[in-house]
């Protein structure tokens, strides 16, 4: 009987040990998955910061060239368009627009569901262009980037920023009609193909950057 009891005790102990090992293995696997997910979120966070920094640098480089406020603003808008064309297709897109708070909050979810970067309803791609008709001193038609309407230049302080003052350059009907629906912003929509997570980086109205 003692022999049988000893065998049973060893068996129970072995089962308990295996169960404990299974729990520890499951815990370790869950911990590794959680750690991996956190690292992915951190990578996405820093990717957004990189995009935002690149946008601000493009504005500064563009505005550093030109004789008038309008020329500097259009050069900056052109740099944004060039950067937008350089970004990976289907992963990131730069835009300008007048989104509501609700649209900004919902946009990452929409990007995740669509599997590609999206814009808000009152937003335009940085690559998009528009026609401007000037009446004074003589009638003149020119093609400019849509996002110039969202940029203003302060030549005294040597800064360029996101401002409704940009409408002075274009009198863009689309932007004029939507200007009171929300705040002017520049944004980057980002879709991470590894995790399927959508996110945005927003540069709000009132943000200025030195170009000198």
C-alpha positions in Angstrom: 0.0 0.0 0.0 2.8 2.3 0.9 4.3 1.7 -2.6 1.0 2.6 -4.2 0.6 5.6 -2.1 4.1 6.8 -3.0 3.4 6.3 -6.7 0.1 8.3 -6.4 1.8 11.1 -4.6 4.5 11.3 -7.2 1.8 11.2 -9.9 -0.2 14.0 -8.3 2.9 16.0 -7.8 3.9 15.5 -11.5 0.4 16.6 -12.7 0.5 19.7 -10.4 4.0 20.5 -11.8 2.9 20.1 -15.4 -0.2 22.3 -14.7 2.0 24.9 -13.2 4.4 24.8 -16.1 1.4 25.2 -18.5 0.1 28.2 -16.6 3.6 29.7 -16.5 4.0 29.0 -20.3 0.7 30.6 -21.0 1.5 33.6 -18.9 4.9 34.0 -20.5 3.2 33.8 -24.0 0.6 36.3 -23.1 3.3 38.6 -21.6 5.4 38.3 -24.8 2.3 39.1 -26.9 1.5 42.1 -24.7 5.1 43.3 -24.8 5.2 42.9 -28.6 1.9 44.9 -29.0 3.3 47.7 -26.8 6.4 47.9 -28.9 4.3 48.1 -32.0 2.3 51.0 -30.5 5.5 52.7 -29.6 6.8 52.3 -33.1 3.6 53.8 -34.6 3.8 56.7 -32.1 7.3 57.6 -33.2 6.4 57.2 -36.8 3.7 59.8 -36.4 6.2 62.1 -34.7 8.6 61.6 -37.7 5.8 62.5 -40.1 4.8 65.6 -38.2 8.4 66.7 -38.0 8.9 66.2 -41.7 5.8 68.3 -42.4 7.1 71.2 -40.3 10.5 71.0 -41.9 9.0 71.0 -45.3 7.0 74.2 -44.4 10.2 75.9 -43.1 12.3 74.9 -46.2 9.6 76.1 -48.6 8.9 79.4 -46.9 12.6 80.3 -46.8 12.4 80.9 -50.6 10.4 83.7 -52.1 10.1 87.5 -52.3 6.4 87.9 -51.2 4.3 86.2 -48.5 2.3 84.5 -51.2 5.4 83.1 -53.0 6.7 81.8 -49.7 3.4 80.2 -48.8 3.1 78.5 -52.2 6.6 77.3 -52.1 5.8 75.7 -48.7 2.7 74.2 -50.1 4.7 72.8 -52.9 7.2 71.2 -50.5 4.3 69.5 -48.7 3.0 68.2 -52.1 6.5 66.8 -52.9 6.7 65.1 -49.5 3.3 63.7 -49.9 4.3 62.1 -53.2 7.4 60.7 -51.5 5.5 58.9 -48.7 4.7 55.2 -49.1 1.5 54.7 -51.1 -1.3 53.1 -49.1 0.5 53.9 -45.8 0.5 57.7 -45.3 -1.0 60.8 -46.8 -0.6 64.5 -45.9 -3.8 66.7 -46.1 -5.1 70.1 -45.1 -8.6 70.7 -44.0 -11.3 71.9 -41.5 -12.4 68.8 -39.7 -14.7 68.7 -36.7 -13.5 67.2 -33.4 -15.8 64.3 -34.0 -14.2 63.6 -37.4 -10.7 63.7 -36.0 -11.7 61.3 -33.2 -13.4 58.9 -35.7 -10.7 59.1 -38.4 -8.3 56.5 -37.0 -11.1 53.9 -36.7 -12.1 54.6 -40.3 -8.5 54.2 -41.5 -8.2 50.9 -39.7 -11.4 49.6 -41.3 -10.5 50.8 -44.8 -6.9 49.5 -44.6 -5.5 52.7 -46.1 -5.0 56.4 -45.1 -8.1 58.6 -45.4 -9.0 62.3 -45.1 -11.9 64.0 -43.4 -14.9 65.2 -45.5 -13.7 68.9 -45.5 -10.0 68.0 -46.3 -7.8 68.0 -49.4 -4.7 66.1 -50.3 -1.5 68.1 -50.1 -0.9 67.1 -53.7 -4.2 68.7 -54.9 -4.2 71.9 -56.9 -6.7 74.7 -57.5 -7.1 77.7 -59.8 -6.8 81.2 -58.5 -8.2 84.2 -60.5 -6.8 87.6 -59.5 -8.6 90.7 -60.6 -6.1 93.4 -59.4 -4.0 95.0 -60.7 -4.8 93.0 -63.9 -6.8 89.8 -64.3 -4.6 86.8 -64.0 -5.2 83.1 -63.6 -2.7 80.8 -61.8 -2.6 77.3 -60.5 -1.6 76.8 -56.9 -1.6 74.0 -54.3 -4.9 73.7 -52.4 -3.1 73.8 -49.0 -1.8 77.3 -49.6 -5.2 78.5 -48.3 -4.1 77.1 -44.9 -0.7 78.7 -44.7 0.3 82.3 -43.8 3.7 83.9 -43.6 4.9 86.5 -41.2 8.0 88.0 -42.8 8.8 90.2 -39.8 9.2 87.3 -37.4 10.4 84.9 -40.1 7.8 82.3 -39.4 5.2 80.3 -41.4 2.1 78.9 -39.8 -1.3 77.3 -40.1 -3.7 80.1 -40.3 -6.9 81.4 -42.0 -4.7 84.2 -43.3 -3.9 82.0 -46.2 -7.3 82.6 -47.7 -6.0 86.1 -48.5 -3.9 84.5 -51.2 -6.5 82.3 -52.9 -10.1 83.3 -51.9 -10.7 79.6 -52.5 -14.5 79.0 -52.6 -14.3 75.5 -51.2 -12.3 76.6 -48.2 -14.3 79.8 -47.7 -17.5 77.8 -47.5 -16.2 75.4 -44.9 -14.0 77.8 -42.8 -16.5 78.0 -39.9 -17.1 74.3 -39.6 -14.0 73.7 -37.6 -10.4 74.7 -37.1 -7.8 74.8 -39.9 -5.3 72.0 -39.6 -2.5 70.2 -41.5 -2.6 66.4 -40.9 -1.0 63.1 -41.7 -3.1 59.9 -41.9 -1.1 56.8 -41.3 -2.1 53.1 -41.8 0.3 50.6 -40.3 0.2 47.4 -42.4 1.8 45.2 -39.8 -0.9 45.8 -37.0 -3.8 47.2 -39.1 -3.9 50.2 -36.8 -4.9 53.6 -38.2 -3.7 56.8 -36.7 -3.4 60.5 -37.4 -1.0 63.3 -36.6 -2.5 66.8 -36.6 -0.8 70.2 -36.7 -3.5 72.7 -35.6 -4.3 76.3 -36.5 -2.0 78.6 -34.6 1.1 76.5 -35.0 4.1 78.5 -36.3 7.6 77.4 -37.3 10.7 79.5 -38.1 12.0 79.5 -41.6 15.0 81.7 -41.2 
